[in-house]
Amino acid sequence: MENTIMLAVILANVLISIKGFNDEMFFRKYQFHVGSIRSGEQIRMLTSGFLHADLPHLAFNMITLYFFAPIVIQTLGSFSFILIYLGSLVFGSLLTMVFHGNDYSYRAVGASGAVTGVLYSAILMYPDMTIGIFGIIPMPAYIFGILYLLYSIYGMKSRTDNIGHAAHFGGAIGGYVITLLKMPSLLQDNLLMVILLAVPIIILFVMAKAGKL
C-alpha cells in the first residue's frame, strides 16, 4: 500500500508530463503562468506541478521523490504524505506568486516544490541521516537542507538562471509546517534541529521585509 501511493504519484507525473511533451496546447493550458492565474485560472497552481520541461527534469524530480517519499510514508502514513506533497506544491506556487506576481509573462512547470517539501519533511524528522551529494559526497541531512535553502535565497535574489527557486523554497516551507503539525512531538524531541531548519525561512522573510529580494 505504501509503495502503491508513491508509485501512483510518480505515474501521474510521468503520464501528464509525457502528454505535455507531445501536446503543446495541453502544456500551455496547464503550465504555471502568472497572467492566466491572475485572470482566474488558479487551477494552474496545481496542474503545473505535474508537468515538466523535459525528460531530465522529470527524471530528477521523480528519482528524488522515490528515495525520500518512503521515509515520510513509513513515519507519517500515506495520507500525510499526500497532504505534504500537495500542500508543498501549493505553498511553492503561492510563494512564486508572491515574488513573481507582477510579472505577467512568468511561466514555470515541475514537481520541484512538492518534491522539496517531501525532502524537507524527511530531513526535519531525520536530520542526522546522510544524504549523498551527487550520489558521492556524504553530508548530514540537516546541513544539506539549510545550505539548499540558502542557495535558493541566493537564486531568488540573483535571478540569473531558469530555476524556480521560489517554488522550491515555498515547497520546503510547506513540508516543514505540515510535518510539524502532523508530528508536534518534534518540538520536544529535537527542538534544536527544528530551530536550525527554520533559520533559512526566517532569513527569507527578514530579507523580503527589508526589500532585499
HELIX and SHEET records of a PDB file:
HELIX    1   1 GLU A    2  ASN A   22  1                                  21    
HELIX    2   2 GLU A   24  TYR A   30  1                                   7    
HELIX    3   3 VAL A   34  ARG A   38  1                                   5    
HELIX    4   4 ARG A   44  THR A   47  1                                   4    
HELIX    5   5 SER A   48  PHE A   50  5                                   3    
HELIX    6   6 LEU A   55  LEU A   76  1                                  22    
HELIX    7   7 SER A   78  HIS A  100  1                                  23    
HELIX    8   8 SER A  112  MET A  125  1                                  14    
HELIX    9   9 ALA A  141  SER A  158  1                                  18    
HELIX   10  10 HIS A  165  LYS A  182  1                                  18    
HELIX   11  11 LEU A  186  ASP A  189  1                                   4    
HELIX   12  12 LEU A  191  LYS A  209  1                                  19    
SHEET    1   A 2 PHE A  32  HIS A  33  0                                        
SHEET    2   A 2 ARG A 107  ALA A 108 -1                                        
SHEET    1   B 2 THR A 130  ILE A 133  0                                        
SHEET    2   B 2 ILE A 137  PRO A 140 -1                                        
END                                                                             
